[in-house]
Amino acid sequence: MSIDLHIHSSNSDGTDKIEDILNIAIEQQLQAISITDHEFLSEVENTNLIEIIPGVEMSVSWYDLELENPFAGIHLLIYFLKKDTPIYELLSKIRIEKKNRNYEILEKLKKVGVEIERKELDDLETKVPGRPHIANLMKSKGYVSSLNEAFKEYLGNGKVGDSRIHQNPIEEVIDCAKESKCLVFLAHPHTLMSNKDYSFSKNWYDSVFVERLGSLKNLGIHGVETYYSSYSKTTSSTLSEIVNNMNLLKSGGSDYHGDNKPGINIGFGYESNKLNISYELLELMKEKHAEL
């Protein structure tokens, strides 16, 4: 029995509806999942067939990182989120700011000949339009051949369409999450090491990464996503050792997006490199959460 604590639905930049995700997870005999849509708490009815951990994924601004590496980025996974809490209220404000961010991206793209109207984005059936939606529109209009090309050439951090006006300072988000009695995890940690090609070196978990992770611990994160679809067993093992040495918690997830990330499956990621994330990690998370 395993878990998947990083899944996206059509409420943000995934393509599957909540009920379809639940059906797949139950078919996979997963013990627990978390649907972590961007800046939106997707409500899932409790069922005795699978455990649901309420969560979201948030993009945040970390000044020190951006100063050092404009191509890097940082996302946080917030777990055990409840309505009517400070972090829940913050999310509603960020969604408004994110809409303005999207419009700013469209204006930047127009300056380089990429024409997408606001209405095209507004008419999409999602709670939180984002960069992947813009990338899909670019692909449908023939500006790029894939979502990856859209991010590498236009939408990635440090590129022509880069805009982060919706991102709140990481210190404020962590404090708000803690006030709301949530756990805060670093998502897909390799993005701390991204370069201008929207990629990272093979052995990216070097001394620079360890130093950055230490800074994040000092800021108050509780853990790190050490198990991830694109990570080899060696990478996950090395990350786990680093995280253990820092007395941080570990989590893992597929980062499933449906058709927006082809080849990734709920519960185990890629067929060629299957994840098997132990429920024991969630038990440790719940113990920590009970202390808040």
C-alpha positions as protocol buffer text, in pm:
chain_id: "A"
residue {
  index: 1
  type: MET
  ca { x: 0 y: 0 z: 0 }
}
residue {
  index: 2
  type: SER
  ca { x: 134 y: 342 z: -93 }
}
residue {
  index: 3
  type: ILE
  ca { x: 38 y: 708 z: -107 }
}
residue {
  index: 4
  type: ASP
  ca { x: 51 y: 1002 z: -351 }
}
residue {
  index: 5
  type: LEU
  ca { x: 60 y: 1346 z: -192 }
}
residue {
  index: 6
  type: HIS
  ca { x: 101 y: 1562 z: -504 }
}
residue {
  index: 7
  type: ILE
  ca { x: -184 y: 1552 z: -757 }
}
residue {
  index: 8
  type: HIS
  ca { x: -347 y: 1823 z: -970 }
}
residue {
  index: 9
  type: SER
  ca { x: -704 y: 1830 z: -1098 }
}
residue {
  index: 10
  type: SER
  ca { x: -888 y: 2039 z: -1356 }
}
residue {
  index: 11
  type: ASN
  ca { x: -951 y: 2291 z: -1077 }
}
residue {
  index: 12
  type: SER
  ca { x: -600 y: 2418 z: -1153 }
}
residue {
  index: 13
  type: ASP
  ca { x: -361 y: 2297 z: -1424 }
}
residue {
  index: 14
  type: GLY
  ca { x: -452 y: 1928 z: -1436 }
}
residue {
  index: 15
  type: THR
  ca { x: -695 y: 1782 z: -1689 }
}
residue {
  index: 16
  type: ASP
  ca { x: -886 y: 1525 z: -1479 }
}
residue {
  index: 17
  type: LYS
  ca { x: -1189 y: 1595 z: -1266 }
}
residue {
  index: 18
  type: ILE
  ca { x: -1180 y: 1520 z: -893 }
}
residue {
  index: 19
  type: GLU
  ca { x: -1408 y: 1218 z: -922 }
}
residue {
  index: 20
  type: ASP
  ca { x: -1190 y: 1066 z: -1196 }
}
residue {
  index: 21
  type: ILE
  ca { x: -878 y: 1111 z: -984 }
}
residue {
  index: 22
  type: LEU
  ca { x: -1048 y: 941 z: -690 }
}
residue {
  index: 23
  type: ASN
  ca { x: -1157 y: 648 z: -905 }
}
residue {
  index: 24
  type: ILE
  ca { x: -805 y: 598 z: -1040 }
}
residue {
  index: 25
  type: ALA
  ca { x: -648 y: 623 z: -693 }
}
residue {
  index: 26
  type: ILE
  ca { x: -892 y: 367 z: -553 }
}
residue {
  index: 27
  type: GLU
  ca { x: -827 y: 135 z: -849 }
}
residue {
  index: 28
  type: GLN
  ca { x: -454 y: 168 z: -778 }
}
residue {
  index: 29
  type: GLN
  ca { x: -533 y: 67 z: -418 }
}
residue {
  index: 30
  type: LEU
  ca { x: -362 y: 374 z: -280 }
}
residue {
  index: 31
  type: GLN
  ca { x: -400 y: 422 z: 93 }
}
residue {
  index: 32
  type: ALA
  ca { x: -400 y: 804 z: 84 }
}
residue {
  index: 33
  type: ILE
  ca { x: -379 y: 1093 z: -161 }
}
residue {
  index: 34
  type: SER
  ca { x: -363 y: 1471 z: -153 }
}
residue {
  index: 35
  type: ILE
  ca { x: -506 y: 1679 z: -436 }
}
residue {
  index: 36
  type: THR
  ca { x: -276 y: 1980 z: -424 }
}
residue {
  index: 37
  type: ASP
  ca { x: -419 y: 2223 z: -677 }
}
residue {
  index: 38
  type: HIS
  ca { x: -243 y: 2555 z: -726 }
}
residue {
  index: 39
  type: GLU
  ca { x: -368 y: 2821 z: -487 }
}
residue {
  index: 40
  type: PHE
  ca { x: -705 y: 2645 z: -454 }
}
residue {
  index: 41
  type: LEU
  ca { x: -833 y: 2399 z: -194 }
}
residue {
  index: 42
  type: SER
  ca { x: -1018 y: 2130 z: -388 }
}
residue {
  index: 43
  type: GLU
  ca { x: -1277 y: 1989 z: -154 }
}
residue {
  index: 44
  type: VAL
  ca { x: -1306 y: 1612 z: -163 }
}
residue {
  index: 45
  type: GLU
  ca { x: -1579 y: 1418 z: 13 }
}
residue {
  index: 46
  type: ASN
  ca { x: -1452 y: 1173 z: 271 }
}
residue {
  index: 47
  type: THR
  ca { x: -1476 y: 807 z: 179 }
}
residue {
  index: 48
  type: ASN
  ca { x: -1380 y: 492 z: 364 }
}
residue {
  index: 49
  type: LEU
  ca { x: -1212 y: 366 z: 47 }
}
residue {
  index: 50
  type: ILE
  ca { x: -917 y: 605 z: 63 }
}
residue {
  index: 51
  type: GLU
  ca { x: -774 y: 868 z: 298 }
}
residue {
  index: 52
  type: ILE
  ca { x: -778 y: 1228 z: 176 }
}
residue {
  index: 53
  type: ILE
  ca { x: -524 y: 1482 z: 299 }
}
residue {
  index: 54
  type: PRO
  ca { x: -638 y: 1837 z: 214 }
}
residue {
  index: 55
  type: GLY
  ca { x: -361 y: 2037 z: 52 }
}
residue {
  index: 56
  type: VAL
  ca { x: -255 y: 2302 z: -198 }
}
residue {
  index: 57
  type: GLU
  ca { x: 56 y: 2396 z: -392 }
}
residue {
  index: 58
  type: MET
  ca { x: 170 y: 2759 z: -376 }
}
residue {
  index: 59
  type: SER
  ca { x: 428 y: 2956 z: -573 }
}
residue {
  index: 60
  type: VAL
  ca { x: 616 y: 3191 z: -345 }
}
residue {
  index: 61
  type: SER
  ca { x: 880 y: 3459 z: -374 }
}
residue {
  index: 62
  type: TRP
  ca { x: 1216 y: 3395 z: -210 }
}
residue {
  index: 63
  type: TYR
  ca { x: 1423 y: 3707 z: -257 }
}
residue {
  index: 64
  type: ASP
  ca { x: 1759 y: 3551 z: -177 }
}
residue {
  index: 65
  type: LEU
  ca { x: 1707 y: 3272 z: -433 }
}
residue {
  index: 66
  type: GLU
  ca { x: 1583 y: 3505 z: -707 }
}
residue {
  index: 67
  type: LEU
  ca { x: 1880 y: 3735 z: -652 }
}
residue {
  index: 68
  type: GLU
  ca { x: 2122 y: 3445 z: -683 }
}
residue {
  index: 69
  type: ASN
  ca { x: 1947 y: 3256 z: -965 }
}
residue {
  index: 70
  type: PRO
  ca { x: 1664 y: 3424 z: -1163 }
}
residue {
  index: 71
  type: PHE
  ca { x: 1587 y: 3096 z: -1340 }
}
residue {
  index: 72
  type: ALA
  ca { x: 1512 y: 2909 z: -1018 }
}
residue {
  index: 73
  type: GLY
  ca { x: 1173 y: 2891 z: -851 }
}
residue {
  index: 74
  type: ILE
  ca { x: 1014 y: 2762 z: -536 }
}
residue {
  index: 75
  type: HIS
  ca { x: 680 y: 2596 z: -473 }
}
residue {
  index: 76
  type: LEU
  ca { x: 545 y: 2494 z: -135 }
}
residue {
  index: 77
  type: LEU
  ca { x: 305 y: 2210 z: -59 }
}
residue {
  index: 78
  type: ILE
  ca { x: 72 y: 2301 z: 227 }
}
residue {
  index: 79
  type: TYR
  ca { x: -91 y: 2003 z: 400 }
}
residue {
  index: 80
  type: PHE
  ca { x: -384 y: 1964 z: 644 }
}
residue {
  index: 81
  type: LEU
  ca { x: -539 y: 2286 z: 519 }
}
residue {
  index: 82
  type: LYS
  ca { x: -881 y: 2386 z: 652 }
}
residue {
  index: 83
  type: LYS
  ca { x: -1135 y: 2646 z: 548 }
}
residue {
  index: 84
  type: ASP
  ca { x: -1177 y: 2965 z: 752 }
}
residue {
  index: 85
  type: THR
  ca { x: -808 y: 2984 z: 839 }
}
residue {
  index: 86
  type: PRO
  ca { x: -558 y: 3261 z: 758 }
}
residue {
  index: 87
  type: ILE
  ca { x: -390 y: 3060 z: 482 }
}
residue {
  index: 88
  type: TYR
  ca { x: -728 y: 2978 z: 325 }
}
residue {
  index: 89
  type: GLU
  ca { x: -814 y: 3348 z: 318 }
}
residue {
  index: 90
  type: LEU
  ca { x: -473 y: 3428 z: 170 }
}
residue {
  index: 91
  type: LEU
  ca { x: -535 y: 3185 z: -116 }
}
residue {
  index: 92
  type: SER
  ca { x: -845 y: 3376 z: -228 }
}
residue {
  index: 93
  type: LYS
  ca { x: -641 y: 3697 z: -249 }
}
residue {
  index: 94
  type: ILE
  ca { x: -360 y: 3526 z: -438 }
}
residue {
  index: 95
  type: ARG
  ca { x: -602 y: 3392 z: -699 }
}
residue {
  index: 96
  type: ILE
  ca { x: -704 y: 3751 z: -781 }
}
residue {
  index: 97
  type: GLU
  ca { x: -338 y: 3852 z: -804 }
}
residue {
  index: 98
  type: LYS
  ca { x: -268 y: 3548 z: -1022 }
}
residue {
  index: 99
  type: LYS
  ca { x: -535 y: 3655 z: -1270 }
}
residue {
  index: 100
  type: ASN
  ca { x: -360 y: 3991 z: -1302 }
}
residue {
  index: 101
  type: ARG
  ca { x: -30 y: 3806 z: -1337 }
}
residue {
  index: 102
  type: ASN
  ca { x: -176 y: 3608 z: -1628 }
}
residue {
  index: 103
  type: TYR
  ca { x: -281 y: 3927 z: -1803 }
}
residue {
  index: 104
  type: GLU
  ca { x: 68 y: 4070 z: -1755 }
}
residue {
  index: 105
  type: ILE
  ca { x: 215 y: 3758 z: -1916 }
}
residue {
  index: 106
  type: LEU
  ca { x: -17 y: 3797 z: -2216 }
}
residue {
  index: 107
  type: GLU
  ca { x: 98 y: 4157 z: -2260 }
}
residue {
  index: 108
  type: LYS
  ca { x: 461 y: 4051 z: -2246 }
}
residue {
  index: 109
  type: LEU
  ca { x: 398 y: 3778 z: -2503 }
}
residue {
  index: 110
  type: LYS
  ca { x: 230 y: 4024 z: -2741 }
}
residue {
  index: 111
  type: LYS
  ca { x: 553 y: 4225 z: -2750 }
}
residue {
  index: 112
  type: VAL
  ca { x: 728 y: 3923 z: -2904 }
}
residue {
  index: 113
  type: GLY
  ca { x: 449 y: 3842 z: -3149 }
}
residue {
  index: 114
  type: VAL
  ca { x: 248 y: 3588 z: -2949 }
}
residue {
  index: 115
  type: GLU
  ca { x: -117 y: 3694 z: -2964 }
}
residue {
  index: 116
  type: ILE
  ca { x: -351 y: 3552 z: -2699 }
}
residue {
  index: 117
  type: GLU
  ca { x: -659 y: 3742 z: -2584 }
}
residue {
  index: 118
  type: ARG
  ca { x: -766 y: 3764 z: -2220 }
}
residue {
  index: 119
  type: LYS
  ca { x: -1105 y: 3615 z: -2302 }
}
residue {
  index: 120
  type: GLU
  ca { x: -943 y: 3299 z: -2435 }
}
residue {
  index: 121
  type: LEU
  ca { x: -790 y: 3242 z: -2094 }
}
residue {
  index: 122
  type: ASP
  ca { x: -1094 y: 3356 z: -1895 }
}
residue {
  index: 123
  type: ASP
  ca { x: -1324 y: 3117 z: -2082 }
}
residue {
  index: 124
  type: LEU
  ca { x: -1131 y: 2806 z: -1979 }
}
residue {
  index: 125
  type: GLU
  ca { x: -1310 y: 2570 z: -1738 }
}
residue {
  index: 126
  type: THR
  ca { x: -1079 y: 2589 z: -1438 }
}
residue {
  index: 127
  type: LYS
  ca { x: -1077 y: 2758 z: -1099 }
}
residue {
  index: 128
  type: VAL
  ca { x: -719 y: 2882 z: -1134 }
}
residue {
  index: 129
  type: PRO
  ca { x: -583 y: 2956 z: -1483 }
}
residue {
  index: 130
  type: GLY
  ca { x: -204 y: 2948 z: -1495 }
}
residue {
  index: 131
  type: ARG
  ca { x: 100 y: 2923 z: -1715 }
}
residue {
  index: 132
  type: PRO
  ca { x: 22 y: 2570 z: -1842 }
}
residue {
  index: 133
  type: HIS
  ca { x: -311 y: 2702 z: -1974 }
}
residue {
  index: 134
  type: ILE
  ca { x: -127 y: 2981 z: -2154 }
}
residue {
  index: 135
  type: ALA
  ca { x: 119 y: 2723 z: -2287 }
}
residue {
  index: 136
  type: ASN
  ca { x: -168 y: 2511 z: -2422 }
}
residue {
  index: 137
  type: LEU
  ca { x: -315 y: 2814 z: -2597 }
}
residue {
  index: 138
  type: MET
  ca { x: 25 y: 2888 z: -2749 }
}
residue {
  index: 139
  type: LYS
  ca { x: 46 y: 2531 z: -2873 }
}
residue {
  index: 140
  type: SER
  ca { x: -306 y: 2535 z: -3019 }
}
residue {
  index: 141
  type: LYS
  ca { x: -217 y: 2854 z: -3212 }
}
residue {
  index: 142
  type: GLY
  ca { x: 105 y: 2706 z: -3347 }
}
residue {
  index: 143
  type: TYR
  ca { x: 351 y: 2927 z: -3159 }
}
residue {
  index: 144
  type: VAL
  ca { x: 513 y: 2624 z: -2996 }
}
residue {
  index: 145
  type: SER
  ca { x: 505 y: 2250 z: -3052 }
}
residue {
  index: 146
  type: SER
  ca { x: 480 y: 2148 z: -2686 }
}
residue {
  index: 147
  type: LEU
  ca { x: 420 y: 2277 z: -2336 }
}
residue {
  index: 148
  type: ASN
  ca { x: 785 y: 2214 z: -2258 }
}
residue {
  index: 149
  type: GLU
  ca { x: 892 y: 2441 z: -2546 }
}
residue {
  index: 150
  type: ALA
  ca { x: 654 y: 2712 z: -2424 }
}
residue {
  index: 151
  type: PHE
  ca { x: 815 y: 2711 z: -2081 }
}
residue {
  index: 152
  type: LYS
  ca { x: 1171 y: 2677 z: -2206 }
}
residue {
  index: 153
  type: GLU
  ca { x: 1140 y: 2963 z: -2457 }
}
residue {
  index: 154
  type: TYR
  ca { x: 871 y: 3192 z: -2312 }
}
residue {
  index: 155
  type: LEU
  ca { x: 712 y: 3114 z: -1978 }
}
residue {
  index: 156
  type: GLY
  ca { x: 982 y: 2975 z: -1749 }
}
residue {
  index: 157
  type: ASN
  ca { x: 1148 y: 3178 z: -1475 }
}
residue {
  index: 158
  type: GLY
  ca { x: 1381 y: 3435 z: -1624 }
}
residue {
  index: 159
  type: LYS
  ca { x: 1215 y: 3416 z: -1968 }
}
residue {
  index: 160
  type: VAL
  ca { x: 1031 y: 3683 z: -2164 }
}
residue {
  index: 161
  type: GLY
  ca { x: 694 y: 3598 z: -2010 }
}
residue {
  index: 162
  type: ASP
  ca { x: 818 y: 3577 z: -1652 }
}
residue {
  index: 163
  type: SER
  ca { x: 589 y: 3750 z: -1403 }
}
residue {
  index: 164
  type: ARG
  ca { x: 566 y: 3680 z: -1032 }
}
residue {
  index: 165
  type: ILE
  ca { x: 343 y: 3959 z: -907 }
}
residue {
  index: 166
  type: HIS
  ca { x: 110 y: 3703 z: -745 }
}
residue {
  index: 167
  type: GLN
  ca { x: 383 y: 3545 z: -534 }
}
residue {
  index: 168
  type: ASN
  ca { x: 391 y: 3642 z: -169 }
}
residue {
  index: 169
  type: PRO
  ca { x: 719 y: 3642 z: 26 }
}
residue {
  index: 170
  type: ILE
  ca { x: 804 y: 3294 z: 146 }
}
residue {
  index: 171
  type: GLU
  ca { x: 849 y: 3413 z: 504 }
}
residue {
  index: 172
  type: GLU
  ca { x: 491 y: 3546 z: 515 }
}
residue {
  index: 173
  type: VAL
  ca { x: 343 y: 3232 z: 357 }
}
residue {
  index: 174
  type: ILE
  ca { x: 522 y: 2999 z: 598 }
}
residue {
  index: 175
  type: ASP
  ca { x: 415 y: 3207 z: 898 }
}
residue {
  index: 176
  type: CYS
  ca { x: 56 y: 3216 z: 771 }
}
residue {
  index: 177
  type: ALA
  ca { x: 54 y: 2838 z: 717 }
}
residue {
  index: 178
  type: LYS
  ca { x: 187 y: 2775 z: 1066 }
}
residue {
  index: 179
  type: GLU
  ca { x: -72 y: 3009 z: 1214 }
}
residue {
  index: 180
  type: SER
  ca { x: -328 y: 2793 z: 1032 }
}
residue {
  index: 181
  type: LYS
  ca { x: -175 y: 2476 z: 1183 }
}
residue {
  index: 182
  type: CYS
  ca { x: -60 y: 2339 z: 846 }
}
residue {
  index: 183
  type: LEU
  ca { x: 254 y: 2153 z: 750 }
}
residue {
  index: 184
  type: VAL
  ca { x: 480 y: 2319 z: 491 }
}
residue {
  index: 185
  type: PHE
  ca { x: 688 y: 2111 z: 249 }
}
residue {
  index: 186
  type: LEU
  ca { x: 926 y: 2207 z: -30 }
}
residue {
  index: 187
  type: ALA
  ca { x: 785 y: 2073 z: -359 }
}
residue {
  index: 188
  type: HIS
  ca { x: 1007 y: 1917 z: -631 }
}
residue {
  index: 189
  type: PRO
  ca { x: 1329 y: 2054 z: -477 }
}
residue {
  index: 190
  type: HIS
  ca { x: 1525 y: 2036 z: -803 }
}
residue {
  index: 191
  type: THR
  ca { x: 1358 y: 2361 z: -914 }
}
residue {
  index: 192
  type: LEU
  ca { x: 1582 y: 2543 z: -665 }
}
residue {
  index: 193
  type: MET
  ca { x: 1865 y: 2454 z: -906 }
}
residue {
  index: 194
  type: SER
  ca { x: 1707 y: 2535 z: -1245 }
}
residue {
  index: 195
  type: ASN
  ca { x: 1918 y: 2708 z: -1510 }
}
residue {
  index: 196
  type: LYS
  ca { x: 1847 y: 2919 z: -1818 }
}
residue {
  index: 197
  type: ASP
  ca { x: 1760 y: 2606 z: -2018 }
}
residue {
  index: 198
  type: TYR
  ca { x: 1480 y: 2528 z: -1773 }
}
residue {
  index: 199
  type: SER
  ca { x: 1674 y: 2223 z: -1661 }
}
residue {
  index: 200
  type: PHE
  ca { x: 1930 y: 2124 z: -1397 }
}
residue {
  index: 201
  type: SER
  ca { x: 2254 y: 1930 z: -1375 }
}
residue {
  index: 202
  type: LYS
  ca { x: 2257 y: 1555 z: -1317 }
}
residue {
  index: 203
  type: ASN
  ca { x: 2393 y: 1586 z: -964 }
}
residue {
  index: 204
  type: TRP
  ca { x: 2201 y: 1898 z: -866 }
}
residue {
  index: 205
  type: TYR
  ca { x: 2182 y: 1808 z: -496 }
}
residue {
  index: 206
  type: ASP
  ca { x: 2525 y: 1958 z: -427 }
}
residue {
  index: 207
  type: SER
  ca { x: 2661 y: 2182 z: -151 }
}
residue {
  index: 208
  type: VAL
  ca { x: 2473 y: 2483 z: -290 }
}
residue {
  index: 209
  type: PHE
  ca { x: 2146 y: 2292 z: -271 }
}
residue {
  index: 210
  type: VAL
  ca { x: 2220 y: 2176 z: 85 }
}
residue {
  index: 211
  type: GLU
  ca { x: 2291 y: 2535 z: 185 }
}
residue {
  index: 212
  type: ARG
  ca { x: 1963 y: 2655 z: 33 }
}
residue {
  index: 213
  type: LEU
  ca { x: 1774 y: 2376 z: 205 }
}
residue {
  index: 214
  type: GLY
  ca { x: 1931 y: 2474 z: 535 }
}
residue {
  index: 215
  type: SER
  ca { x: 1807 y: 2828 z: 482 }
}
residue {
  index: 216
  type: LEU
  ca { x: 1457 y: 2697 z: 418 }
}
residue {
  index: 217
  type: LYS
  ca { x: 1469 y: 2498 z: 739 }
}
residue {
  index: 218
  type: ASN
  ca { x: 1561 y: 2816 z: 924 }
}
residue {
  index: 219
  type: LEU
  ca { x: 1260 y: 2984 z: 762 }
}
residue {
  index: 220
  type: GLY
  ca { x: 1041 y: 2713 z: 910 }
}
residue {
  index: 221
  type: ILE
  ca { x: 954 y: 2444 z: 654 }
}
residue {
  index: 222
  type: HIS
  ca { x: 863 y: 2106 z: 800 }
}
residue {
  index: 223
  type: GLY
  ca { x: 977 y: 1879 z: 520 }
}
residue {
  index: 224
  type: VAL
  ca { x: 1080 y: 1808 z: 162 }
}
residue {
  index: 225
  type: GLU
  ca { x: 928 y: 1616 z: -128 }
}
residue {
  index: 226
  type: THR
  ca { x: 1202 y: 1354 z: -163 }
}
residue {
  index: 227
  type: TYR
  ca { x: 1007 y: 1108 z: -379 }
}
residue {
  index: 228
  type: TYR
  ca { x: 903 y: 1246 z: -718 }
}
residue {
  index: 229
  type: SER
  ca { x: 821 y: 1107 z: -1061 }
}
residue {
  index: 230
  type: SER
  ca { x: 1139 y: 1225 z: -1234 }
}
residue {
  index: 231
  type: TYR
  ca { x: 1375 y: 1123 z: -951 }
}
residue {
  index: 232
  type: SER
  ca { x: 1583 y: 812 z: -976 }
}
residue {
  index: 233
  type: LYS
  ca { x: 1614 y: 583 z: -676 }
}
residue {
  index: 234
  type: THR
  ca { x: 1964 y: 722 z: -623 }
}
residue {
  index: 235
  type: THR
  ca { x: 1834 y: 1080 z: -621 }
}
residue {
  index: 236
  type: SER
  ca { x: 1555 y: 998 z: -375 }
}
residue {
  index: 237
  type: SER
  ca { x: 1796 y: 805 z: -153 }
}
residue {
  index: 238
  type: THR
  ca { x: 2047 y: 1094 z: -148 }
}
residue {
  index: 239
  type: LEU
  ca { x: 1774 y: 1349 z: -83 }
}
residue {
  index: 240
  type: SER
  ca { x: 1634 y: 1136 z: 199 }
}
residue {
  index: 241
  type: GLU
  ca { x: 1975 y: 1122 z: 364 }
}
residue {
  index: 242
  type: ILE
  ca { x: 2015 y: 1501 z: 338 }
}
residue {
  index: 243
  type: VAL
  ca { x: 1665 y: 1560 z: 476 }
}
residue {
  index: 244
  type: ASN
  ca { x: 1712 y: 1310 z: 758 }
}
residue {
  index: 245
  type: ASN
  ca { x: 2036 y: 1479 z: 860 }
}
residue {
  index: 246
  type: MET
  ca { x: 1845 y: 1807 z: 888 }
}
residue {
  index: 247
  type: ASN
  ca { x: 1568 y: 1646 z: 1095 }
}
residue {
  index: 248
  type: LEU
  ca { x: 1307 y: 1736 z: 836 }
}
residue {
  index: 249
  type: LEU
  ca { x: 1012 y: 1525 z: 728 }
}
residue {
  index: 250
  type: LYS
  ca { x: 986 y: 1351 z: 391 }
}
residue {
  index: 251
  type: SER
  ca { x: 693 y: 1331 z: 151 }
}
residue {
  index: 252
  type: GLY
  ca { x: 636 y: 1220 z: -205 }
}
residue {
  index: 253
  type: GLY
  ca { x: 401 y: 1242 z: -497 }
}
residue {
  index: 254
  type: SER
  ca { x: 363 y: 1190 z: -868 }
}
residue {
  index: 255
  type: ASP
  ca { x: 281 y: 1555 z: -956 }
}
residue {
  index: 256
  type: TYR
  ca { x: 8 y: 1412 z: -1177 }
}
residue {
  index: 257
  type: HIS
  ca { x: -146 y: 1659 z: -1423 }
}
residue {
  index: 258
  type: GLY
  ca { x: -331 y: 1427 z: -1659 }
}
residue {
  index: 259
  type: ASP
  ca { x: -272 y: 1511 z: -2026 }
}
residue {
  index: 260
  type: ASN
  ca { x: -64 y: 1816 z: -1932 }
}
residue {
  index: 261
  type: LYS
  ca { x: 218 y: 1588 z: -1816 }
}
residue {
  index: 262
  type: PRO
  ca { x: 196 y: 1279 z: -2037 }
}
residue {
  index: 263
  type: GLY
  ca { x: 332 y: 952 z: -1904 }
}
residue {
  index: 264
  type: ILE
  ca { x: 291 y: 1032 z: -1535 }
}
residue {
  index: 265
  type: ASN
  ca { x: 45 y: 810 z: -1350 }
}
residue {
  index: 266
  type: ILE
  ca { x: -136 y: 864 z: -1021 }
}
residue {
  index: 267
  type: GLY
  ca { x: 32 y: 668 z: -746 }
}
residue {
  index: 268
  type: PHE
  ca { x: 349 y: 561 z: -922 }
}
residue {
  index: 269
  type: GLY
  ca { x: 463 y: 820 z: -1174 }
}
residue {
  index: 270
  type: TYR
  ca { x: 638 y: 681 z: -1483 }
}
residue {
  index: 271
  type: GLU
  ca { x: 603 y: 316 z: -1582 }
}
residue {
  index: 272
  type: SER
  ca { x: 979 y: 296 z: -1635 }
}
residue {
  index: 273
  type: ASN
  ca { x: 1062 y: 439 z: -1291 }
}
residue {
  index: 274
  type: LYS
  ca { x: 780 y: 351 z: -1056 }
}
residue {
  index: 275
  type: LEU
  ca { x: 735 y: 530 z: -726 }
}
residue {
  index: 276
  type: ASN
  ca { x: 637 y: 342 z: -413 }
}
residue {
  index: 277
  type: ILE
  ca { x: 581 y: 602 z: -142 }
}
residue {
  index: 278
  type: SER
  ca { x: 533 y: 446 z: 199 }
}
residue {
  index: 279
  type: TYR
  ca { x: 234 y: 532 z: 418 }
}
residue {
  index: 280
  type: GLU
  ca { x: 486 y: 555 z: 702 }
}
residue {
  index: 281
  type: LEU
  ca { x: 584 y: 901 z: 573 }
}
residue {
  index: 282
  type: LEU
  ca { x: 227 y: 1018 z: 617 }
}
residue {
  index: 283
  type: GLU
  ca { x: 211 y: 871 z: 966 }
}
residue {
  index: 284
  type: LEU
  ca { x: 512 y: 1084 z: 1064 }
}
residue {
  index: 285
  type: MET
  ca { x: 349 y: 1388 z: 905 }
}
residue {
  index: 286
  type: LYS
  ca { x: 32 y: 1330 z: 1107 }
}
residue {
  index: 287
  type: GLU
  ca { x: 233 y: 1299 z: 1426 }
}
residue {
  index: 288
  type: LYS
  ca { x: 400 y: 1633 z: 1355 }
}
residue {
  index: 289
  type: HIS
  ca { x: 67 y: 1792 z: 1264 }
}
residue {
  index: 290
  type: ALA
  ca { x: -82 y: 1679 z: 1595 }
}
residue {
  index: 291
  type: GLU
  ca { x: 188 y: 1879 z: 1774 }
}
residue {
  index: 292
  type: LEU
  ca { x: 92 y: 2209 z: 1606 }
}
